[in-house]
């Protein structure tokens, strides 16, 4: 089998060997239920709490502010719908942005249908949320402001500290969807003024099916599920110990390697962009002017369809995405690019390259070699249409 | 997602390009997904002598365009008019439901080209 190069880390990541190694005993030997009082339960409970400490440490929180959930989407749902169930009377407005993940947008839409006021903030041409629009819209009826830390499609990182300040000035709570950023960029919840935060294991080399919700002490949400008293009642359901152990190990690795990894991936990403800019005429780099997650690059190739590009690269052993993975199957252009003012046809011509643990210089070289002729071939088939 | 036939036509599309003096041109675009196809035909004695296409679109769009040219090359106008989106999809061993609109586009571009020819050569 020919070598394959994976450039879709924003979609999901491999579980690192050390992470798999840490979790496997919890599948086969240390399989107790943490709620059990006997020795099997106690050792599981110990592992659970150790992991909680590690996750808390990554984001500068206290362990009792960290709750494990089933995934990032669930954390987002809890932060929005769960928070609104507990919101004060008179606080009926939720402000979020047009470039959020569908877990936020769909939940906000549902809340809008229930009668809450929903405001969707615009972004500029480099995917930065319009904070003036936030200032204009936030008031004492605002319950919650939710703005993602790093965008999954463009990698652009928002000015979270300022957004949180604006929210707090009006007495609103600030949530950030850090699913894409956690483990890739430093996040200090206290320093940034974050009240609630969502994280996802499978974006940082832990397995799929594990998420985190950070709730600052004093912030109340109503749980979405009913059942046992797990996670102090916040999230009933027997804890996914193997994956919780995994995410603990994964964040430990992420923290210790963060600076080096950021430098390495920025270097590779920038090299890729410069090379493609030189060799493929008319390429547009979406979000390049803004601060971005280190390994993400979103490019548009006018005159070629993104899916056609994606399959051609796939045949050449390179895995990338067009827009976000979870919107594949829909024929709409990326809502993120459209919000940035990219023409729908150009948005349709876009690819996202996202790097992570395991990305090599060799992989980048392979893209640099194979992408230009692919674009040329597809442009000649399109003949200027 | 795609059959081997679709991928084959995607990677090795037949009859890409334009005709110098086309007898009929058909152009179709899908506002939903942004795919655009242009088909040019050369007609002699009621037979499609040559056909070329240009397509901006996904794998299915390119494959269906290529397939439709293969299906009509050397056929009579009547035979070509009988080609439907289902004919094109079947010839490719099927398309995912979400991509059926691409075969629609190919069939429509063909019919558009024939209609254009008929208009220009009204007897």
Interface residues (C-beta under 8 A of the other chain):
Chain A: X303 X304 X305 X307 X308 X311 X315 X329 X331 X333 X344 X345 X348 X380 X381 X382 X383 X384 X385
Chain B: X2 X7 X10 X11 X13 X16 X17 X18 X32 X33 X34 X35 X36 X37 X38 X54 X55 X56 X57 X58 X59 X61 X62 X98
